[in-house]
Amino acid sequence: MAKLEVKNLSMSYDGKNKILEDLSLSIQDGELVSILGPSGCGKTTTLRIIAGLLKQTDGEIIVGEKNISNLPVHKREFGMVFQSYALFPHLSVFNNVAFGLKMRKLDKKQIQEKVENVLSVTGLSDLAKRFPAELSGGQQQRVSLARALVINPQVLLLDEPLSNLDAKLRVEMREEIRRLQQELKMTAIFVTHDQEECFAISDKVAVMNRGRVEQFDTPQAIYQEPKTLFVAKFIGFENFIKVVGYDGEAYLTESNIKLAAQAKENTRYLTIRPRQIKIIETANDSENVVKGRIINRTYLGNSYRYTVKTSLGVLKVDDFEHDVLSRDEDVILELAVKNLLPLEN
């Protein structure tokens, strides 16, 4: 286990089009950090550079106090778990897990003890003599995880490890990964495009977009206070109001309506979740009140979602309190100051 620092990492195959640009991360000893983002954002490239499978154009990778930027992959002492389980079909579970130890030329007694221990920790002891073809997808991924853990890696790297599993197994395995990571106090980096998955198990999350980290924070902070338009959209915000200025007290929108919200530099948009917009009876003296007309209605089970056309644009509103409202009905919406978040771009 060790602290890992990624400093000003850049990557380009042709010297022009950058896959990564000036990317930095600081991962504390025993911390699980997820790298989250859409396909093509550079998250897997980042992980492969950290692992030593790719060579960065610029930047450094520091583990503990040691610069490993130029070390080959086999000298980095990292455990790796990939989307494909990459198990040897002709080897038993025991021998698949033991493979890395044999490559390190440990004696038979050490190998036996280490493998038996990690099989016990990962709940695979009863499957030690089976072969990969005799295992379920979840069991195969567990073997892949055990193989990465048995070498006692400085850092555990996981690249979309659950994407081949069905929904129920994904939840079970993500909980198992988190349990093992905490139990073993292991530093880990987890790459995924699934926000629910990474929010559930991470100490911190790096949200990536086009080779850059847009926000690096706790899951709670990212969910409650996204910093940029991209992050807000990626984690599920749906209402975006463009602003053109700030007069010291409120933001001015394109429709010349003023909205009070927390002051923040470089604000281009305001956002608010559908469940945080209230439908009120009368336009009182409350701040941030706007009139609108319902243009669509969807039943969500415990609420109705209304699509409301307003002078601020079309807003999505989840209502838990009123009787069912009709299409073409006029409503008054309140966008509470505390729930209206400013975004940088």
C-alpha positions in Angstrom: 0.0 0.0 0.0 1.3 3.5 -0.8 0.4 7.0 -1.7 0.3 7.6 -5.4 0.8 11.0 -7.2 0.1 11.6 -10.8 1.7 14.9 -11.9 1.0 16.9 -15.1 0.4 13.7 -17.1 0.0 14.2 -20.9 -0.3 11.7 -23.7 -0.3 12.1 -27.5 0.3 9.5 -30.2 1.1 12.0 -33.0 2.4 15.0 -31.1 -0.7 17.0 -31.9 -3.9 15.4 -30.7 -3.7 15.0 -26.9 -5.5 12.1 -25.3 -4.5 13.4 -21.9 -3.5 17.0 -21.0 -1.8 18.1 -17.8 -3.7 15.6 -15.7 -2.8 15.5 -11.9 -4.2 13.3 -9.1 -3.2 12.7 -5.5 -4.3 9.4 -4.0 -3.7 8.8 -0.4 -2.5 5.6 1.2 -5.4 3.2 1.6 -7.8 5.3 -0.5 -10.0 4.1 -3.3 -10.3 6.6 -6.1 -12.6 6.1 -9.1 -11.9 7.7 -12.5 -15.3 8.3 -14.0 -16.2 9.5 -17.5 -17.7 8.6 -20.9 -16.1 6.5 -23.5 -13.1 8.2 -25.1 -12.4 10.6 -22.2 -9.0 9.1 -21.4 -9.7 7.2 -18.2 -8.4 3.8 -19.4 -5.4 5.5 -21.0 -4.6 7.1 -17.6 -4.8 3.8 -15.9 -2.6 2.0 -18.4 0.0 4.7 -18.1 0.0 4.4 -14.3 0.3 0.6 -14.8 3.2 1.0 -17.2 1.4 -0.5 -20.2 1.6 2.8 -22.0 4.3 5.5 -21.9 3.2 9.1 -21.2 4.4 12.0 -23.4 5.0 14.2 -20.3 4.5 14.0 -16.6 5.5 11.9 -13.6 4.1 9.0 -11.5 5.3 8.9 -7.9 4.5 6.0 -5.6 5.5 6.7 -2.0 8.7 8.7 -2.5 9.8 6.8 -5.6 9.5 8.1 -9.2 8.3 5.1 -11.3 7.6 7.0 -14.5 10.1 5.0 -16.5 9.9 1.7 -14.7 8.6 -1.3 -16.8 5.3 -2.8 -15.9 6.7 -5.9 -14.1 8.7 -3.7 -11.7 5.9 -1.5 -10.5 4.4 -4.1 -8.2 0.8 -3.2 -9.1 -2.1 -5.6 -9.1 -4.4 -5.3 -12.2 -8.0 -6.4 -12.8 -9.4 -5.9 -16.2 -12.8 -6.0 -17.9 -11.9 -9.4 -19.5 -11.1 -11.8 -16.7 -7.9 -13.0 -18.6 -7.8 -16.3 -16.7 -5.8 -19.2 -18.0 -8.4 -21.8 -19.1 -6.0 -24.8 -18.6 -5.2 -23.8 -15.0 -7.3 -24.4 -11.9 -8.4 -21.6 -9.7 -5.5 -22.3 -7.3 -3.0 -22.2 -10.1 -4.5 -19.1 -11.8 -4.1 -17.2 -8.5 -0.6 -18.7 -7.9 0.7 -17.7 -11.3 2.1 -14.3 -10.3 3.9 -15.8 -7.2 5.4 -18.5 -9.4 6.8 -15.8 -11.8 8.4 -14.2 -8.7 10.0 -17.6 -7.9 8.6 -17.9 -4.4 9.0 -21.4 -2.8 6.1 -23.8 -2.7 5.3 -23.3 0.9 5.1 -19.6 0.6 2.9 -19.9 -2.5 0.6 -22.4 -0.8 0.2 -20.2 2.3 -0.4 -17.0 0.3 -2.9 -18.5 -2.2 -4.9 -20.3 0.5 -5.1 -17.0 2.5 -6.3 -15.0 -0.5 -8.8 -17.7 -1.6 -10.2 -17.6 1.9 -10.5 -13.8 2.0 -12.2 -13.8 -1.4 -14.5 -16.7 -0.6 -13.0 -19.0 -3.2 -11.6 -21.8 -1.1 -14.2 -24.3 -2.1 -13.5 -23.6 -5.8 -9.7 -24.0 -5.7 -9.7 -27.1 -7.9 -12.2 -25.9 -10.5 -11.3 -24.5 -13.9 -12.5 -21.2 -15.4 -15.1 -22.9 -17.7 -16.7 -24.3 -14.6 -17.2 -20.9 -12.9 -19.9 -18.2 -13.2 -19.0 -14.7 -14.4 -18.9 -13.4 -10.9 -16.7 -16.3 -9.7 -14.3 -15.7 -12.6 -14.0 -12.0 -11.7 -13.4 -13.0 -8.1 -10.5 -15.2 -9.2 -9.1 -12.3 -11.3 -9.3 -10.1 -8.2 -7.7 -12.8 -6.0 -4.8 -13.1 -8.5 -4.2 -9.3 -8.3 -4.3 -9.3 -4.5 -2.1 -12.3 -3.8 1.1 -10.5 -4.8 0.3 -7.8 -2.1 0.5 -5.0 -4.6 1.4 -1.4 -3.7 -1.6 -0.2 -5.7 -4.6 -2.1 -7.1 -5.7 -1.0 -10.5 -9.2 -2.0 -11.8 -10.3 -1.2 -15.3 -14.1 -1.6 -15.8 -14.0 -4.8 -13.8 -17.7 -5.3 -13.5 -19.0 -4.4 -17.0 -19.4 -8.0 -18.1 -21.6 -8.9 -15.1 -25.4 -8.7 -14.9 -27.0 -6.0 -12.7 -27.3 -8.1 -9.5 -23.8 -9.5 -9.7 -22.4 -6.0 -10.3 -23.8 -4.8 -7.0 -22.5 -7.8 -5.2 -19.1 -7.6 -6.7 -18.7 -3.8 -6.1 -19.5 -4.3 -2.5 -17.0 -7.2 -2.3 -14.3 -5.0 -3.9 -15.0 -2.3 -1.4 -14.9 -4.7 1.5 -11.6 -6.2 0.5 -10.0 -2.9 -0.3 -10.9 -1.5 3.2 -10.1 -4.8 5.0 -6.7 -4.9 3.4 -6.2 -1.1 3.6 -5.2 -1.1 0.0 -4.7 1.9 -2.3 -6.8 1.4 -5.3 -7.8 3.1 -8.6 -11.1 2.0 -10.1 -12.1 3.0 -13.7 -15.7 3.1 -14.7 -18.3 4.9 -16.8 -21.1 4.0 -14.2 -21.6 6.8 -11.8 -23.8 4.8 -9.4 -21.1 2.1 -9.2 -18.2 4.5 -8.4 -20.2 6.7 -6.0 -21.1 3.6 -4.0 -17.5 2.5 -3.3 -15.2 5.5 -3.7 -13.5 7.7 -1.2 -12.9 10.2 -4.0 -14.0 10.5 -7.7 -12.1 12.1 -10.6 -14.6 13.1 -13.3 -12.8 13.2 -16.7 -13.7 14.9 -20.0 -11.5 15.0 -23.1 -8.3 14.1 -21.3 -8.8 16.4 -18.4 -10.1 16.1 -14.8 -13.1 18.4 -14.6 -13.7 17.7 -10.9 -11.9 15.7 -8.2 -13.8 15.4 -4.9 -15.8 13.2 -2.7 -18.8 11.4 -4.2 -21.1 13.5 -1.9 -19.5 16.8 -3.0 -19.7 16.0 -6.7 -23.3 14.8 -6.4 -24.5 17.9 -4.4 -22.2 20.5 -5.9 -21.0 19.8 -9.4 -18.5 22.5 -10.6 -18.9 22.5 -14.3 -21.7 22.0 -16.9 -20.2 18.8 -18.1 -20.0 17.2 -14.6 -23.6 18.3 -13.8 -24.9 16.7 -17.1 -22.9 13.6 -16.6 -24.2 12.9 -13.1 -27.8 13.5 -14.0 -28.8 17.2 -13.7 -31.4 18.1 -16.4 -32.3 21.8 -15.9 -29.8 24.3 -17.2 -30.4 28.1 -17.3 -27.9 30.2 -19.3 -26.8 33.4 -17.6 -25.3 36.5 -19.1 -24.1 38.4 -16.1 -24.1 39.1 -12.3 -25.1 42.4 -10.8 -23.7 41.8 -7.3 -27.0 40.4 -6.0 -28.4 38.1 -8.7 -27.7 36.5 -12.1 -29.2 37.9 -15.2 -30.6 35.3 -17.6 -31.0 35.6 -21.4 -34.7 36.3 -20.9 -33.8 39.3 -18.5 -35.2 37.4 -15.5 -33.0 37.8 -12.4 -32.2 34.7 -10.3 -30.6 34.8 -6.9 -28.0 32.1 -6.3 -24.6 31.7 -4.6 -22.1 34.0 -6.2 -19.3 32.3 -8.1 -16.8 33.5 -10.7 -17.0 32.4 -14.3 -20.6 31.3 -14.0 -22.2 30.5 -17.4 -25.1 28.4 -16.3 -27.4 27.7 -13.3 -28.7 24.2 -12.6 -31.3 22.7 -10.3 -32.6 19.1 -9.9 -36.2 18.4 -10.9 -37.2 17.4 -7.4 -35.8 20.7 -6.0 -38.2 22.9 -8.0 -41.5 23.5 -6.1 -44.9 24.1 -7.6 -46.5 26.8 -5.5 -50.1 28.1 -5.3 -49.4 31.9 -5.6 -46.5 34.1 -6.7 -45.6 35.5 -3.3 -42.6 37.5 -2.4 -40.3 34.5 -2.6 -37.1 34.9 -4.7 -36.8 33.0 -8.0 -40.4 32.5 -8.9 -41.4 32.0 -12.5 -44.7 31.2 -14.3 -45.0 28.3 -16.8 -47.3 25.9 -18.6 -47.2 22.1 -18.4 -46.4 20.6 -21.8 -45.9 17.0 -20.8 -46.4 14.7 -17.8 -44.8 11.4 -16.8 -45.6 9.0 -14.0 -42.5 8.0 -12.0 -44.1 5.8 -9.3 -43.8 8.0 -6.3 -44.2 11.3 -8.1 -45.1 12.9 -11.4 -42.6 14.6 -13.6 -43.8 17.6 -15.4 -42.1 19.3 -18.4 -42.9 23.0 -17.9 -42.4 25.7 -20.6 -41.2 28.9 -18.9 -39.5 32.2 -19.9 -36.3 30.6 -18.5 -36.7 27.7 -20.9 -38.2 24.2 -20.6 -37.8 22.9 -17.0 -38.3 19.4 -15.6 -40.2 19.3 -12.3 -40.8 16.3 -10.0 -43.8 16.9 -7.9 -44.6 14.8 -4.8 -47.2 17.0 -3.1 -50.1 17.9 -5.4 -52.9 16.0 -7.1 -52.3 15.1 -10.7 -51.9 18.2 -12.8 -53.0 18.4 -16.4 -51.2 19.1 -19.6 -51.6 22.8 -20.6 -52.3 23.7 -17.0 -50.6 27.0 -15.8 -48.3 26.6 -12.8 -46.0 28.8 -10.7 -42.5 27.4 -9.9 -40.2 28.3 -7.1 -36.4 27.7 -7.6 -35.0 28.1 -4.1 -31.8 30.0 -3.8 -30.1 27.2 -1.8 -30.8 24.6 -4.5 -29.8 26.7 -7.5 -26.1 25.9 -8.3 -23.8 28.0 -10.5 -21.6 26.2 -13.1 -18.4 27.3 -14.7 -19.1 26.4 -18.3 
